[in-house]
Amino acid sequence: CKNLLLKTDSGKVIYLLLIKDGKRFVTKDVSKKLGCSRLSFAPDEYMENLLNTTAGSLSITSLIFDKEKKVRLAIDKDVADDDYICCHPSDNTATLKIKTDDIMKTFLPALEIKAEIIEI
């Protein structure tokens, strides 16, 4: 899947969006489904400061570094319905293949994160 770091115009609301590879990200549609103002791509500094990662290495595992819980998680329903999620362990030279069920029932609860599942 693709991992996108998005922010509202004010920058007060930040989302990590996991979207099925090959799907088109339409800002207006995703913003409406999440019930927020128009989303845009967050600058690289957001990734570095909030998630201790860089462009190209961003993934769901980056949420470990969000100690202040500033980043919300949104997942494309097709990603959530897959058996596995492949992601970088905060380093784009490696890839992890993790059962989606383990992410949803173990990893995210351990971080006290509730994912918003949306259809894209």
Buried (B, 14 or more C-beta within 10 A) or exposed (E): BBBBBBBBEEEEBBBBBBBBEEEEBEEEEBBEEBEBEEBEEBEEEBBEEBBBBBEEBBBBBBBBBBEEEEBBBBBBEBBBEBEEBEBBBBEBEEEEEBBBEEBBEEBBEEBEBEBEBBEB
